Amino acid sequence: MIPTIAQDQVDRIVHNYHHNPFEVLGPHLVSQQDGETTWAIRAYLPTASAAWVIFPEERLELPMESVQHPHFFECTITRHEISNYQLRIKEGDRERVMYDPYAFRSPLVTDFDIHLFGEGNHHRVYEKLGAHLTEIDGVSGVYFAVWAPNARNVSVLGDFNHWDGRKHQMRKMDGGIWDLFIPGVKEGDPYKFEIKNWEGHIYEKSDPYGFQQEVRPKTASIVANLDRYQWNDSAWMDRRRHQSPTEQPVSVYEVHLGSWLHGNFSIPGTHYDGTPADPVPVAELKPGARFLTYKELADQLIPYVKELGFTHIELLPVAEHPFDGSWGYQVIGYYAATSRYGSPQDLMYFIDQCHQNDIGVIVDWVPGHFPKDGHGLANFDGTHLYEHSDPRKGEHKEWGTLIFNYGRNEVRNFLVSNALFWFDKYHIDGIRVDAVASMLYLDYCRKDGEWVTNQYGGRENIEAADFLRQTNHLLFSYYPGSLSIAEESTAWPMVSWPTYVGGLGFNLKWNMGWMHDILDYFSMDPWFRQFHQNNVTFSIWYAFSENFMLALSHDEIVHGKSNMLGKVPGDEWQKFANLRCLYAYMFTHPGKKTLFMSMEFGQWSEWNVWGDLEWHLLQYEPHQKLKQFLSDLNTLYRTEPCLYSQDCRQEGFEWIDCSDSNHSVVSFLRWNKDYQDFVLVVCNFTPQPHSHYRVGVPKLGFYREIMNSDARKYDGSNMGNLGGKWAEEWWFHNRPYSIDLCLPPLGVLVLKLDRAATAEADVEGDL
């Protein structure tokens, strides 16, 4: 047979460095003469000894001949067109039939997709890049596409080709995107990309846009279908769309799914649809222990959080990560929900069940850095593609991670679309963006000489700030009513201000200043607190400069910092009283709330990512009653609009007295939006009770005690005001009325004007 292709073209295919194998392989028009069209069908089959072309509809089979290489096969045929042919391949004693990938020539990534991606504006690029189950010309398979502009060659690897990079070589398109449709690949098949650089070095990479990955220590991506789950949360989603989170109660239970509670192998796990789920053992856990599945967590975590009264669950990163001990903050698979706890549909089931129980879901998102693992984004196509090439900008030496190049459009697009992806495919309600300060400052954790300035000579990372603005602007455009929360620890201005006035566009920012001040204050012996009243009051000076969230997070109970009970002084009774006092002040202070798991019942030891929480403590009364107190505190917070509707407005807060440092007492009002309703809060931060403590109030009437952190049912000393007190016409604190209170030790009182009792007394002439 006379070859219809040049030897050098064959060699480029055989040696796996052809940029466009479609130019050589598959069907090609050879000649048209006298109304007859001659086609050549070519295939490179590295493990085949013989091959045939089959036209199944015609029951026609043609032998292929080796040309110019023992494993390069070709046959010619005269017909009007070539479609739906198959290859029969003999490999040793085995034969198989398959569709030819190179017969499917039309890419699913369009020129418009490439244009949008190149300018950083393809908001759903995850629908084009990655691995997508599809059907072309009636043939089912998977369309693969990956961005690797500096690669010499890219191939798809998998069980379907025995992980042989010669068999499924990809085509390079404009913009550095490589693509290939492989018939017969199905959901659940593992795969990777084999990337060869210009020096001939080969990298096996998991898919940056892959929707699922194997459980560590395996590293392959898995073909997944995220569109087959049937959601049942339309009522929740519609309600969210019409709400403003800053005017709603937001009380968040922060959870690390891998250490909230563990199961053992005697408890069978199931997927959301009832099919068995393989339990994932972890060597560092106690013998026989395993992670709970998403479905088991739905059955156990959701009722627990609902009982506690939290409005949201915040999940430490659930994007795929290789090391359990990183808590999820060193992400490899940004588009893949971790397989430790089940399938993507299992996580969807968990979130769906949260919504059906009126609980929102916030996911920690980590766009600030990524690990150096060989199968990940680092040195992806043999060059510094996702990261900066200059280590002064591209590496976090303290964390051993790499920093995204936010100035590169395609990298920024990868991250922006990733944020939108979790809202789109998983129906999450918010993101908590990790380590924002590390993104915003070029000299973050760097010594002199280890960083470079921006174009204006400053330390601000302008490209990172622009990226955050773009992300938040698009997030709230597509998903109104959602949350975007910044963990930002510096004085960067307008973090939670809208992008159209120059802000970063978040709608909440963690109040790190309040957290440090209040923990320092409560760690002091109560006698010394009189000298540090500023720790309690200073936060109000800036409380309305941003939309703040008060957070006591996982970072505060690790690395020798002690858990909450260990931070506060005194004997056991005083420790629990201090903790109730702290929580009550937190929930009545302006700002949304976040508490990390274990804080609700007073765990003694630090959080250990390898162990369960100390659930056995709930057999003891002080821990039970602390848990009950937090549940009641959440109920009070959710049912009193005064405590949440004006969290972000100066008009919602008013000091009565913040200067009584001698007694370590503060008192203040929280106002509703109509300025007609309010609650009075009085905090005594010492173990010394105070009888006949007078507090000025704005209106005359009966003030009902709606919360007393020292009540007997919380294991307190039960000092209080017998349900409430009547105000008197006694000018005090620059107000025409005042009430005479009994302040319990280490206690917080919340009182509310009882309008019904007041009106009745007014009718009877008692006022």
RALIN-V592701 format. One record per residue. N is the residue number from 1. RES is the residue in three letters. SS is DSSP state (alpha for helix, beta for strand, coil for the rest). PSI is psi in whole degrees, 0 to 359 (* if undefined). D_CENTER is the distance of its C-alpha to the mean C-alpha in Angstrom with 2 decimals. Layout:
n,res,ss,psi,d_center
N,RES,SS,PSI,D_CENTER
N,RES,SS,PSI,D_CENTER
This chain:
n,res,ss,psi,d_center
1,MET,coil,136,59.23
2,ILE,coil,123,58.87
3,PRO,coil,147,55.27
4,THR,coil,12,53.75
5,ILE,coil,145,51.25
6,ALA,coil,152,51.90
7,GLN,alpha,321,51.57
8,ASP,alpha,328,49.18
9,GLN,alpha,318,46.73
10,VAL,alpha,316,46.95
11,ASP,alpha,322,46.50
12,ARG,alpha,325,43.30
13,ILE,alpha,313,41.87
14,VAL,alpha,321,43.26
15,HIS,coil,5,41.95
16,ASN,coil,52,38.53
17,TYR,coil,34,38.37
18,HIS,coil,130,38.97
19,HIS,coil,334,36.57
20,ASN,coil,85,37.49
21,PRO,alpha,343,38.83
22,PHE,alpha,338,39.49
23,GLU,alpha,340,42.44
24,VAL,coil,313,44.03
25,LEU,coil,165,42.69
26,GLY,beta,195,42.92
27,PRO,beta,137,45.68
28,HIS,beta,137,47.62
29,LEU,beta,125,50.60
30,VAL,beta,312,53.60
31,SER,beta,159,56.49
32,GLN,beta,111,57.93
33,GLN,beta,135,61.73
34,ASP,coil,39,64.13
35,GLY,coil,2,61.39
36,GLU,beta,137,59.76
37,THR,beta,124,56.23
38,THR,beta,132,55.54
39,TRP,beta,146,52.05
40,ALA,beta,130,50.86
41,ILE,beta,121,48.02
42,ARG,beta,148,46.62
43,ALA,beta,137,44.22
44,TYR,beta,114,43.30
45,LEU,coil,88,43.07
46,PRO,coil,338,42.98
47,THR,coil,10,43.81
48,ALA,coil,146,46.22
49,SER,coil,342,49.98
50,ALA,beta,157,50.71
51,ALA,beta,152,49.09
52,TRP,beta,150,50.10
53,VAL,beta,131,48.92
54,ILE,beta,133,48.87
55,PHE,beta,93,49.16
56,PRO,coil,327,48.55
57,GLU,coil,332,49.79
58,GLU,coil,358,53.07
59,ARG,coil,42,53.27
60,LEU,beta,134,53.94
61,GLU,beta,126,53.19
62,LEU,beta,134,53.99
63,PRO,beta,147,54.05
64,MET,coil,150,52.23
65,GLU,beta,148,53.93
66,SER,beta,130,52.73
67,VAL,coil,129,53.27
68,GLN,coil,355,52.98
69,HIS,coil,142,50.78
70,PRO,coil,334,51.08
71,HIS,coil,13,47.63
72,PHE,beta,116,47.68
73,PHE,beta,149,49.07
74,GLU,beta,146,50.55
75,CYS,beta,155,52.66
76,THR,beta,150,54.21
77,ILE,beta,144,54.86
78,THR,beta,117,56.60
79,ARG,coil,167,54.97
80,HIS,coil,318,53.69
81,GLU,coil,163,49.99
82,ILE,coil,124,47.63
83,SER,coil,150,44.93
84,ASN,coil,39,43.30
85,TYR,coil,163,45.01
86,GLN,beta,164,43.96
87,LEU,beta,130,44.72
88,ARG,beta,126,46.44
89,ILE,beta,134,45.94
90,LYS,beta,122,47.95
91,GLU,beta,99,46.33
92,GLY,coil,234,48.82
93,ASP,coil,6,49.91
94,ARG,beta,142,46.90
95,GLU,beta,147,46.59
96,ARG,beta,159,43.66
97,VAL,beta,135,43.18
98,MET,beta,159,40.24
99,TYR,beta,148,39.54
100,ASP,coil,117,39.70
101,PRO,alpha,331,36.32
102,TYR,alpha,6,38.39
103,ALA,alpha,348,40.09
104,PHE,coil,94,36.97
105,ARG,coil,339,37.23
106,SER,coil,121,35.36
107,PRO,coil,149,31.83
108,LEU,coil,341,29.05
109,VAL,coil,119,27.52
110,THR,coil,169,29.79
111,ASP,alpha,325,31.20
112,PHE,alpha,321,29.35
113,ASP,alpha,314,25.99
114,ILE,alpha,320,27.07
115,HIS,alpha,311,28.19
116,LEU,alpha,317,24.98
117,PHE,alpha,319,22.91
118,GLY,alpha,332,25.47
119,GLU,coil,3,25.16
120,GLY,coil,24,21.35
121,ASN,coil,23,21.36
122,HIS,coil,95,20.47
123,HIS,coil,340,17.57
124,ARG,coil,48,17.37
125,VAL,alpha,339,18.50
126,TYR,alpha,346,16.49
127,GLU,alpha,351,19.31
128,LYS,coil,316,21.85
129,LEU,coil,157,20.63
130,GLY,beta,212,19.79
131,ALA,beta,122,21.68
132,HIS,beta,122,22.75
133,LEU,beta,130,25.14
134,THR,beta,175,27.99
135,GLU,beta,127,31.74
136,ILE,beta,126,34.20
137,ASP,coil,38,37.88
138,GLY,coil,5,37.47
139,VAL,beta,128,35.97
140,SER,beta,146,32.59
141,GLY,beta,202,30.36
142,VAL,beta,132,27.25
143,TYR,beta,121,26.92
144,PHE,beta,138,25.32
145,ALA,beta,138,24.49
146,VAL,beta,145,23.15
147,TRP,beta,115,23.43
148,ALA,coil,71,25.66
149,PRO,coil,336,28.29
150,ASN,coil,8,30.08
151,ALA,coil,150,30.54
152,ARG,coil,326,34.09
153,ASN,beta,146,33.17
154,VAL,beta,137,30.23
155,SER,beta,160,30.58
156,VAL,beta,133,28.62
157,LEU,beta,149,28.94
158,GLY,beta,176,28.70
159,ASP,alpha,331,30.78
160,PHE,alpha,344,32.36
161,ASN,alpha,21,34.13
162,HIS,coil,31,34.37
163,TRP,coil,39,31.97
164,ASP,coil,111,34.73
165,GLY,coil,351,33.65
166,ARG,coil,341,37.06
167,LYS,coil,326,36.66
168,HIS,coil,74,33.88
169,GLN,beta,139,34.08
170,MET,coil,164,32.00
171,ARG,beta,136,33.28
172,LYS,beta,127,32.31
173,MET,coil,178,31.91
174,ASP,alpha,151,31.90
175,GLY,alpha,3,28.91
176,GLY,alpha,20,28.56
177,ILE,beta,133,26.96
178,TRP,beta,141,28.40
179,ASP,beta,160,28.70
180,LEU,beta,135,30.50
181,PHE,beta,127,30.85
182,ILE,beta,110,31.73
183,PRO,beta,149,33.52
184,GLY,coil,342,33.16
185,VAL,coil,140,29.70
186,LYS,coil,171,27.83
187,GLU,coil,136,24.60
188,GLY,coil,350,23.74
189,ASP,coil,131,25.54
190,PRO,beta,151,24.08
191,TYR,beta,162,24.45
192,LYS,beta,172,24.04
193,PHE,beta,130,25.41
194,GLU,beta,118,28.48
195,ILE,beta,125,28.73
196,LYS,beta,128,32.06
197,ASN,coil,181,32.61
198,TRP,coil,348,35.95
199,GLU,coil,359,37.19
200,GLY,coil,2,36.77
201,HIS,coil,140,33.93
202,ILE,beta,133,31.70
203,TYR,beta,133,27.96
204,GLU,beta,114,26.21
205,LYS,beta,140,22.63
206,SER,coil,163,19.85
207,ASP,coil,120,18.70
208,PRO,coil,331,16.15
209,TYR,coil,15,15.55
210,GLY,coil,141,16.08
211,PHE,coil,350,14.46
212,GLN,coil,150,15.23
213,GLN,beta,160,16.59
214,GLU,coil,156,19.20
215,VAL,coil,134,18.70
216,ARG,coil,148,19.39
217,PRO,coil,1,21.93
218,LYS,coil,156,22.35
219,THR,coil,5,20.53
220,ALA,coil,153,21.40
221,SER,beta,163,19.30
222,ILE,beta,134,20.23
223,VAL,coil,126,21.37
224,ALA,coil,152,19.39
225,ASN,coil,111,19.98
226,LEU,coil,2,17.08
227,ASP,coil,5,19.66
228,ARG,coil,357,21.75
229,TYR,coil,136,19.86
230,GLN,coil,108,21.76
231,TRP,coil,149,19.71
232,ASN,coil,34,21.52
233,ASP,coil,28,19.56
234,SER,alpha,324,21.46
235,ALA,alpha,317,22.90
236,TRP,alpha,313,19.60
237,MET,alpha,321,18.26
238,ASP,alpha,320,21.64
239,ARG,alpha,319,21.79
240,ARG,alpha,322,18.45
241,ARG,alpha,334,19.73
242,HIS,coil,15,22.73
243,GLN,coil,152,21.36
244,SER,coil,114,20.64
245,PRO,alpha,328,17.95
246,THR,alpha,344,19.93
247,GLU,alpha,8,22.89
248,GLN,coil,159,21.30
249,PRO,coil,129,20.71
250,VAL,coil,104,17.17
251,SER,beta,114,17.23
252,VAL,beta,132,14.05
253,TYR,beta,110,14.24
254,GLU,beta,130,11.77
255,VAL,beta,138,11.75
256,HIS,coil,111,11.64
257,LEU,alpha,331,12.56
258,GLY,alpha,351,14.88
259,SER,alpha,8,17.05
260,TRP,alpha,314,17.23
261,LEU,coil,142,20.09
262,HIS,beta,154,21.60
263,GLY,beta,181,23.97
264,ASN,beta,171,27.04
265,PHE,coil,350,28.59
266,SER,coil,349,30.94
267,ILE,coil,109,28.24
268,PRO,coil,138,27.59
269,GLY,beta,156,24.15
270,THR,beta,154,23.83
271,HIS,coil,171,21.55
272,TYR,coil,332,20.93
273,ASP,coil,9,24.16
274,GLY,coil,351,26.20
275,THR,coil,149,26.54
276,PRO,beta,144,26.50
277,ALA,beta,134,23.44
278,ASP,coil,125,24.20
279,PRO,coil,147,23.27
280,VAL,coil,102,21.58
281,PRO,beta,153,23.73
282,VAL,coil,125,22.72
283,ALA,coil,327,25.66
284,GLU,coil,347,24.73
285,LEU,coil,170,24.61
286,LYS,coil,154,27.84
287,PRO,coil,133,30.10
288,GLY,coil,355,29.17
289,ALA,beta,156,25.72
290,ARG,beta,166,22.74
291,PHE,beta,145,19.18
292,LEU,coil,149,19.05
293,THR,coil,166,17.92
294,TYR,alpha,322,15.41
295,LYS,alpha,318,18.66
296,GLU,alpha,322,20.14
297,LEU,alpha,323,17.17
298,ALA,alpha,321,17.60
299,ASP,alpha,333,21.26
300,GLN,alpha,318,20.99
301,LEU,alpha,318,17.87
302,ILE,alpha,312,18.01
303,PRO,alpha,326,21.73
304,TYR,alpha,315,21.29
305,VAL,alpha,323,18.75
306,LYS,alpha,320,21.00
307,GLU,alpha,321,23.99
308,LEU,alpha,340,22.56
309,GLY,coil,10,22.03
310,PHE,coil,149,18.45
311,THR,coil,337,17.16
312,HIS,beta,152,13.42
313,ILE,beta,129,11.42
314,GLU,beta,124,8.40
315,LEU,beta,125,6.87
316,LEU,coil,157,6.82
317,PRO,coil,128,4.90
318,VAL,coil,2,6.26
319,ALA,beta,150,6.92
320,GLU,beta,135,10.62
321,HIS,beta,147,12.22
322,PRO,coil,335,15.97
323,PHE,coil,122,16.62
324,ASP,alpha,323,15.86
325,GLY,alpha,353,17.00
326,SER,alpha,358,14.34
327,TRP,coil,6,12.05
328,GLY,coil,359,9.47
329,TYR,coil,4,9.65
330,GLN,coil,90,11.99
331,VAL,beta,137,10.40
332,ILE,beta,310,13.08
333,GLY,beta,91,11.87
334,TYR,beta,336,9.30
335,TYR,beta,7,10.34
336,ALA,beta,119,11.01
337,ALA,beta,135,9.57
338,THR,coil,137,11.27
339,SER,alpha,0,14.86
340,ARG,alpha,325,15.55
341,TYR,alpha,5,15.34
342,GLY,coil,195,16.64
343,SER,coil,169,16.44
344,PRO,alpha,322,14.05
345,GLN,alpha,330,16.43
346,ASP,alpha,319,16.13
347,LEU,alpha,321,12.45
348,MET,alpha,318,13.62
349,TYR,alpha,316,16.45
350,PHE,alpha,312,14.46
351,ILE,alpha,319,12.62
352,ASP,alpha,316,16.05
353,GLN,alpha,324,17.78
354,CYS,alpha,312,15.67
355,HIS,alpha,321,16.71
356,GLN,alpha,345,20.23
357,ASN,coil,19,20.38
358,ASP,coil,39,19.37
359,ILE,coil,126,16.07
360,GLY,beta,162,13.00
361,VAL,beta,123,9.42
362,ILE,beta,137,6.70
363,VAL,beta,132,3.06
364,ASP,beta,131,3.27
365,TRP,beta,137,3.71
366,VAL,coil,77,7.16
367,PRO,coil,8,9.81
368,GLY,coil,336,12.54
369,HIS,coil,164,13.83
370,PHE,beta,156,14.06
371,PRO,coil,171,16.55
372,LYS,coil,9,20.08
373,ASP,coil,140,20.29
374,GLY,coil,332,22.94
375,HIS,coil,2,21.22
376,GLY,coil,210,18.26
377,LEU,coil,339,18.20
378,ALA,coil,131,20.72
379,ASN,coil,47,24.14
380,PHE,coil,311,23.01
381,ASP,coil,28,26.29
382,GLY,coil,359,28.47
383,THR,coil,173,27.71
384,HIS,coil,85,25.12
385,LEU,coil,305,23.29
386,TYR,coil,336,19.68
387,GLU,beta,166,20.71
388,HIS,coil,145,23.66
389,SER,coil,331,26.93
390,ASP,coil,115,28.11
391,PRO,alpha,341,26.72
392,ARG,alpha,343,27.33
393,LYS,alpha,341,24.44
394,GLY,alpha,5,22.56
395,GLU,beta,135,22.12
396,HIS,beta,95,20.69
397,LYS,coil,327,23.59
398,GLU,coil,325,22.51
399,TRP,coil,350,19.33
400,GLY,coil,33,20.93
401,THR,beta,174,18.37
402,LEU,beta,155,18.79
403,ILE,coil,134,17.85
404,PHE,beta,146,17.10
405,ASN,coil,90,20.17
406,TYR,coil,345,19.03
407,GLY,coil,350,22.63
408,ARG,coil,123,22.65
409,ASN,alpha,316,22.10
410,GLU,alpha,326,20.80
411,VAL,alpha,315,18.19
412,ARG,alpha,321,17.06
413,ASN,alpha,320,17.12
414,PHE,alpha,317,14.95
415,LEU,alpha,317,12.10
416,VAL,alpha,312,12.94
417,SER,alpha,333,13.18
418,ASN,alpha,318,9.89
419,ALA,alpha,315,8.23
420,LEU,alpha,328,10.94
421,PHE,alpha,316,10.61
422,TRP,alpha,328,7.68
423,PHE,alpha,321,9.91
424,ASP,alpha,305,12.96
425,LYS,alpha,330,12.77
426,TYR,alpha,359,10.64
427,HIS,coil,30,11.71
428,ILE,coil,162,8.69
429,ASP,coil,350,10.16
430,GLY,beta,163,8.03
431,ILE,beta,144,5.48
432,ARG,beta,110,6.61
433,VAL,beta,120,7.66
434,ASP,coil,142,8.99
435,ALA,coil,48,12.72
436,VAL,alpha,323,13.77
437,ALA,alpha,324,17.35
438,SER,alpha,336,17.35
439,MET,alpha,326,16.71
440,LEU,alpha,339,19.30
441,TYR,beta,125,22.18
442,LEU,coil,337,24.00
443,ASP,coil,19,25.70
444,TYR,coil,119,22.73
445,CYS,coil,35,24.03
446,ARG,coil,144,26.81
447,LYS,coil,167,30.52
448,ASP,coil,136,33.11
449,GLY,coil,352,33.73
450,GLU,coil,10,30.31
451,TRP,coil,163,28.76
452,VAL,coil,150,29.99
453,THR,coil,167,30.22
454,ASN,coil,184,29.09
455,GLN,coil,346,31.83
456,TYR,coil,6,33.11
457,GLY,coil,9,33.43
458,GLY,coil,178,30.57
459,ARG,coil,358,27.62
460,GLU,beta,137,25.00
461,ASN,coil,93,22.73
462,ILE,alpha,322,23.61
463,GLU,alpha,321,21.76
464,ALA,alpha,319,18.39
465,ALA,alpha,318,19.23
466,ASP,alpha,321,20.22
467,PHE,alpha,316,17.02
468,LEU,alpha,321,15.03
469,ARG,alpha,315,17.74
470,GLN,alpha,316,17.58
471,THR,alpha,310,13.86
472,ASN,alpha,321,14.32
473,HIS,alpha,313,17.69
474,LEU,alpha,322,16.63
475,LEU,alpha,311,13.67
476,PHE,alpha,340,16.20
477,SER,alpha,316,18.89
478,TYR,alpha,324,17.33
479,TYR,coil,71,15.52
480,PRO,coil,147,17.65
481,GLY,coil,358,16.90
482,SER,coil,175,13.13
483,LEU,beta,139,11.51
484,SER,beta,111,10.45
485,ILE,beta,128,10.80
486,ALA,beta,126,12.09
487,GLU,coil,89,12.66
488,GLU,coil,122,15.97
489,SER,coil,9,18.94
490,THR,coil,190,21.81
491,ALA,coil,25,24.10
492,TRP,coil,128,22.75
493,PRO,coil,150,24.18
494,MET,coil,41,22.70
495,VAL,coil,318,18.99
496,SER,coil,24,18.54
497,TRP,coil,154,21.50
498,PRO,coil,153,21.58
499,THR,alpha,332,21.76
500,TYR,alpha,351,25.27
501,VAL,alpha,11,26.65
502,GLY,coil,3,25.09
503,GLY,coil,173,21.98
504,LEU,coil,345,18.52
505,GLY,coil,358,17.55
506,PHE,coil,157,14.86
507,ASN,coil,356,16.03
508,LEU,beta,151,15.32
509,LYS,beta,134,15.68
510,TRP,beta,134,15.72
511,ASN,coil,85,19.46
512,MET,alpha,329,19.91
513,GLY,alpha,314,23.66
514,TRP,alpha,316,24.09
515,MET,alpha,313,22.25
516,HIS,alpha,316,24.53
517,ASP,alpha,315,27.61
518,ILE,alpha,326,27.30
519,LEU,alpha,323,26.60
520,ASP,alpha,318,29.55
521,TYR,alpha,312,31.64
522,PHE,alpha,346,31.04
523,SER,coil,349,31.64
524,MET,coil,151,35.16
525,ASP,coil,133,38.24
526,PRO,alpha,332,38.81
527,TRP,alpha,327,42.15
528,PHE,alpha,349,40.56
529,ARG,alpha,334,38.12
530,GLN,alpha,336,40.95
531,PHE,alpha,359,40.83
532,HIS,alpha,36,37.11
533,GLN,coil,332,36.80
534,ASN,alpha,330,35.05
535,ASN,alpha,329,31.91
536,VAL,alpha,324,31.63
537,THR,alpha,338,32.81
538,PHE,coil,327,31.62
539,SER,alpha,334,28.12
540,ILE,alpha,336,29.88
541,TRP,alpha,328,31.37
542,TYR,alpha,8,28.07
543,ALA,coil,338,26.08
544,PHE,coil,11,26.43
545,SER,coil,338,25.99
546,GLU,coil,168,22.24
547,ASN,coil,104,20.21
548,PHE,beta,151,19.27
549,MET,beta,129,17.14
550,LEU,beta,121,18.91
551,ALA,beta,129,16.72
552,LEU,beta,95,18.09
553,SER,coil,182,15.19
554,HIS,alpha,331,15.20
555,ASP,alpha,339,16.54
556,GLU,alpha,357,19.68
557,ILE,alpha,35,20.77
558,VAL,coil,172,20.72
559,HIS,coil,43,22.98
560,GLY,coil,6,26.13
561,LYS,coil,347,25.02
562,SER,coil,155,25.90
563,ASN,coil,179,24.37
564,MET,alpha,318,25.23
565,LEU,alpha,328,28.67
566,GLY,alpha,342,29.62
567,LYS,alpha,330,28.94
568,VAL,coil,149,31.46
569,PRO,coil,174,35.24
570,GLY,coil,178,38.00
571,ASP,coil,184,39.04
572,GLU,alpha,317,36.88
573,TRP,alpha,316,37.77
574,GLN,alpha,326,37.01
575,LYS,alpha,313,33.64
576,PHE,alpha,322,32.52
577,ALA,alpha,318,34.20
578,ASN,alpha,317,32.46
579,LEU,alpha,319,29.06
580,ARG,alpha,320,29.96
581,CYS,alpha,315,31.24
582,LEU,alpha,311,28.09
583,TYR,alpha,319,25.84
584,ALA,alpha,319,28.37
585,TYR,alpha,320,28.55
586,MET,alpha,316,24.78
587,PHE,alpha,345,24.67
588,THR,alpha,348,27.69
589,HIS,coil,145,26.71
590,PRO,coil,138,25.25
591,GLY,coil,149,21.47
592,LYS,beta,170,18.59
593,LYS,beta,144,17.83
594,THR,beta,130,15.35
595,LEU,beta,140,16.77
596,PHE,beta,149,15.60
597,MET,coil,145,16.95
598,SER,coil,337,20.65
599,MET,coil,337,21.53
600,GLU,coil,336,22.65
601,PHE,coil,5,25.55
602,GLY,coil,57,26.46
603,GLN,coil,140,25.64
604,TRP,coil,317,28.06
605,SER,coil,162,26.47
606,GLU,coil,161,23.43
607,TRP,coil,132,20.20
608,ASN,coil,115,20.77
609,VAL,coil,340,17.97
610,TRP,coil,352,20.82
611,GLY,coil,167,22.33
612,ASP,coil,163,22.10
613,LEU,coil,162,22.08
614,GLU,coil,68,25.75
615,TRP,alpha,336,26.25
616,HIS,alpha,340,29.98
617,LEU,alpha,339,30.22
618,LEU,alpha,358,29.97
619,GLN,alpha,349,33.54
620,TYR,coil,140,34.72
621,GLU,alpha,315,35.51
622,PRO,alpha,322,33.99
623,HIS,alpha,320,30.51
624,GLN,alpha,316,30.99
625,LYS,alpha,331,32.11
626,LEU,alpha,318,29.32
627,LYS,alpha,318,26.88
628,GLN,alpha,321,29.18
629,PHE,alpha,315,29.29
630,LEU,alpha,323,25.55
631,SER,alpha,315,25.64
632,ASP,alpha,326,28.56
633,LEU,alpha,318,26.93
634,ASN,alpha,320,23.96
635,THR,alpha,315,26.61
636,LEU,alpha,314,28.56
637,TYR,alpha,316,25.62
638,ARG,alpha,330,24.70
639,THR,alpha,355,28.35
640,GLU,coil,97,29.58
641,PRO,alpha,335,28.57
642,CYS,alpha,332,30.24
643,LEU,alpha,355,27.37
644,TYR,coil,335,24.57
645,SER,coil,336,26.10
646,GLN,coil,39,27.03
647,ASP,coil,329,24.42
648,CYS,coil,17,24.31
649,ARG,coil,133,28.06
650,GLN,alpha,325,30.88
651,GLU,alpha,345,33.05
652,GLY,alpha,355,31.01
653,PHE,beta,142,32.05
654,GLU,beta,122,35.55
655,TRP,beta,140,36.95
656,ILE,beta,309,40.04
657,ASP,beta,121,40.66
658,CYS,beta,9,38.50
659,SER,beta,4,41.49
660,ASP,beta,66,42.77
661,SER,coil,333,41.77
662,ASN,coil,325,44.88
663,HIS,coil,357,43.44
664,SER,coil,48,39.72
665,VAL,beta,137,39.31
666,VAL,beta,151,37.31
667,SER,beta,143,37.55
668,PHE,beta,168,35.84
669,LEU,beta,145,35.34
670,ARG,beta,125,32.30
671,TRP,beta,146,33.36
672,ASN,coil,173,32.25
673,LYS,coil,330,32.04
674,ASP,coil,357,35.66
675,TYR,coil,20,36.87
676,GLN,coil,331,39.01
677,ASP,coil,144,36.90
678,PHE,beta,162,35.80
679,VAL,beta,149,35.17
680,LEU,beta,130,36.81
681,VAL,beta,129,35.04
682,VAL,beta,124,37.15
683,CYS,beta,129,35.79
684,ASN,beta,110,38.07
685,PHE,coil,17,36.42
686,THR,coil,163,39.42
687,PRO,coil,359,41.09
688,GLN,coil,114,44.17
689,PRO,coil,158,44.61
690,HIS,beta,117,46.31
691,SER,beta,153,48.75
692,HIS,beta,46,49.94
693,TYR,beta,116,47.07
694,ARG,beta,136,47.51
695,VAL,beta,130,44.71
696,GLY,beta,144,45.34
697,VAL,beta,158,43.95
698,PRO,coil,342,44.14
699,LYS,coil,154,45.84
700,LEU,coil,145,48.55
701,GLY,coil,191,47.91
702,PHE,beta,124,46.50
703,TYR,beta,108,43.17
704,ARG,beta,137,41.63
705,GLU,beta,105,39.59
706,ILE,beta,352,36.32
707,MET,beta,133,34.59
708,ASN,beta,110,36.19
709,SER,coil,350,34.09
710,ASP,coil,13,37.40
711,ALA,coil,154,38.36
712,ARG,alpha,324,39.90
713,LYS,alpha,348,37.32
714,TYR,alpha,11,34.76
715,ASP,coil,25,37.28
716,GLY,coil,184,38.45
717,SER,coil,355,42.08
718,ASN,coil,29,42.31
719,MET,coil,142,43.72
720,GLY,coil,211,43.27
721,ASN,coil,29,45.17
722,LEU,coil,39,46.29
723,GLY,coil,346,43.78
724,GLY,beta,177,44.29
725,LYS,beta,149,46.80
726,TRP,beta,138,48.93
727,ALA,coil,153,48.80
728,GLU,beta,159,52.08
729,GLU,coil,72,53.70
730,TRP,coil,109,53.37
731,TRP,coil,126,52.16
732,PHE,beta,147,49.47
733,HIS,coil,40,46.58
734,ASN,coil,33,48.07
735,ARG,beta,151,47.70
736,PRO,coil,344,50.54
737,TYR,beta,162,49.34
738,SER,beta,162,48.01
739,ILE,beta,149,47.35
740,ASP,beta,110,48.53
741,LEU,beta,156,45.77
742,CYS,beta,116,45.58
743,LEU,beta,119,42.53
744,PRO,coil,162,41.41
745,PRO,coil,138,40.58
746,LEU,coil,49,37.01
747,GLY,beta,154,36.38
748,VAL,beta,128,34.70
749,LEU,beta,137,36.50
750,VAL,beta,122,35.12
751,LEU,beta,150,37.96
752,LYS,beta,139,38.33
753,LEU,beta,118,41.47
754,ASP,coil,99,42.80
755,ARG,alpha,327,44.26
756,ALA,alpha,312,46.10
757,ALA,alpha,322,47.90
758,THR,alpha,317,48.61
759,ALA,alpha,320,50.06
760,GLU,alpha,317,52.21
761,ALA,alpha,325,53.56
762,ASP,alpha,321,54.30
763,VAL,alpha,321,56.28
764,GLU,coil,358,58.26
765,GLY,coil,17,59.02
766,ASP,coil,346,57.27
767,LEU,coil,*,55.35
